[in-house]
Amino acid sequence: IDTQADLTAQEAVDTICACITTGYNTSQIFAAQLESTRRAVTEAQQKVAPDLVVYKFADVAKILEVALQEIGHHVDEGYCQDMADKLVAMQEDSGRVKLADFYTSYLDKGVPYFQERPEYLRQSGALDESDPSVPRVIIPNYLVTPLNCQNVSSYYDLCCIDLCEDMLDVLEREIKEPQASPAKILDVLRENPSAYVPANRSFSGALVKKLEEVAAHHGGTIP
């Protein structure tokens, strides 16, 4: 992008589309979806600067940022959500999947994911070996491992959204304090839906116990 050039609306859209699609890997999710990319860029342009006649570099950069967020949401709603749904279907009540079930889903059921070696899962923080006889995959940690990012361009990757960050944002917005009791945290989480669980959820005894253990370690509240 020429940082000094002034662009019309159409030139801005064309320039941003070129930036996004240059180097697209034809084997990946958006390889054959150039029209979807153009639509996302056009929508971003209408959202960010619908009335501009001349677009400066800063305007183009902002539209590019918004467009990439939208494209990223499409990836998350397709590839990532499908993967998460399959993990949730196999989970125990602790947000974990037995490593044996994880591999069985790929080997015996034809699921196109879940092939990573234990060493990689361990290094990525996605393997719970607190019980060495029954290792388990930690669902949220697994979803945000770099291997699940889509290398759609030579310039950037598209990765799954960290759903835990969304819930942390809810806690910070509702509690507005640096620490809170387990009861307060559970009340806030119970009242707010997440991507896969509606509001008014219930929590397993195991999860409540883990939260209380963290609180006990910090004098009764959780940082």
N, C-alpha and C positions, 0 to 999 in steps of 0.2 A: 504494500500500500504506500502510495506517495503521501507522506505526512503533510506536505505543503499544498496539495491539490484541493480545489473545491469541486464537489461532485453534485450532480443532480440526484433526485431520489432513485431513479432507475440505475444510474451508475453506481450509487452506493450499494444497492441490492446486488448488482452484478459482481461488484468487487468483493463483498462479503461472501457470496456464494462461492466465488473462486477460491477464497482463503480456506473455506471449510472443506471443499471437495477436492482440493489439490492433494494428491497422494492417497485418495480413498483406496482401501484394500477391497478388491472385488469379492472377496470371500466373506466379508463381514456384513453386519446387519444393514447398514445404510448404503451398501455398494450400489444397488440398483434403484435407490430412492432419491435421486437428485431432485425430483419434483417436490418431495416432502421437505427437503432442505430449503428449497426456494420458498416454499410456503411458510416455513418457520421463520425465515429471514424477513419476508414481507410482513408477517404478523408482528415481528419484533420492531420493524421500522415504524409501523403504524402505532405501536404502543409507546415507543420511546420518543419519536419526533414526527408526528403525523403532519404537522403544518410547515415543516422546514422546506425551503426552496433550495438552499445551498447547504451542503453537508461538509463540515470540517472533519479533520481526522478524529477528534474526540467524539463526535457524533457517531461516526462509523464504528469506532471501538466499542462504544456503549451498545449499539445495536448488535454487534457481533457477540458481546457477552450475554445479552438476553437471549439471542437465538441459540447459542450453545447450551444454555440452561434448558431451553425448551426441547432441544434435540436429546439432551441427556435424560429428560423425564420420559421421553418415548422409549429409550433404551431400558430405563428402570421399570416401566410399566409392562414391557414385553419380556425380554430376556431375564432380567433380575427377578421380576415377580414370579415367573414360571419356576425359576430355580428355588426361590423362597417357599413357594407353595408346596413343592415336592419335599423340601426339608421339613416343613411344618407338619406335613402328613405323616412323617416318620418319627417326629420328635417324642421324647418323653416329657414329663411335666416341668423340666428344668431348662427348656430351650436348647436342648442338646440331642444329638442323634448318635446312637451307638455306631462306632466306626465300622463294625461288621455290617450293619444295615446300610450304611453309607455306600460301601462298596457293592453290596448285593444289589442295590437299586440300579447300578450301572451294569454289572455283570449279568444279572439274571432278568432284569425288567426292561432293559433297553433305554434307560434314562441317559440322555447325552451329556451328563455332567458327572461330577463326583469321581474323578479318577486320580486325584492328587495323592502322592505318596505321604506316609505318616511324617517323614522328615520335613517335608514342605509345610504340612499343617502345623507341626510343632513350631517351626521357625516363624510362622505367620501368626502365632498366638491363637490358632483356631482349634487346638487339640487339648482336651481336658484329660489329663492322666492322673487325676487325684485318686482314682481307683485303677491301678495299672492293669488289672485283669480285664477291665471293661473300659477301654479308652472311648471317649466320646468327642464328636465334632460340635463346637460351639457355634450355633447357627449365625448370630449376628456378626461374629468375628470372621466366619468363613465367607460371608457374602461380600465383605469389603476387602478381601485379599486382592492384591494386584493382579493375580492370575484371572480374576473374573472381569477385568476391564476389557473393553472392546477396543482394539487398536485400529480404529477406523480411518486414521489419517496419519501422515508422516509428522504432523504437528501436535497432535493431542490424542488422548485416550478418552473413552467414555466409560465411567465406572458406576457401579451400583450405589445408590444413595444410602448413607448410613442412617438407618431408621432410629437407632439409639440417640443420635444427635437431635433428631426431631423431638423425641420425648424429653431429652435434657433441656431443650429450649422451652418446652411446656413447663417443666419444673421450675426453671429459673424465672419465667414470667409470672407464674402463679405464687411462688413462695417468696421471692424477693429478699432472701436472706442467704448468708453463706453456708448455713447448715439447717437441718430440719430433722424431726423425729421420724422414725419408720412409719408411724401412723399417719403423719401429715403427708409424707411422700406417697404412701399407698392411696390415701384419699384423693390426691391430685391425679394420680395415674388412673384410678378407678373411674373418675369422672370424664376423662378425656380419651377419645378413640385413638387408635394407632392405625397403621396401614392394614393390619390383618385382624385386629381385634376391636370390636365396637365398644362404646362406652358402657359403664356399669359392669365391667368385667370382674371376675373373681380371681384370686391368686392362690396358687397351691401352697400347702403348708411348707414345702421345701423352699420355695422362693421367699416366703415371709421369714422363715428361719435364717436364711442367708443374710437378709437385710438386717435382721436383729443382731446377728453376729457382728456385722460391720459397725453397727451403732454401738454395741458393747465395747468394741475395740477403741472407739473414739469418745467414750464417756457418755453415751446415751443418745448422741445425735450423729447424723451422717453429713460429712462435708460435701 
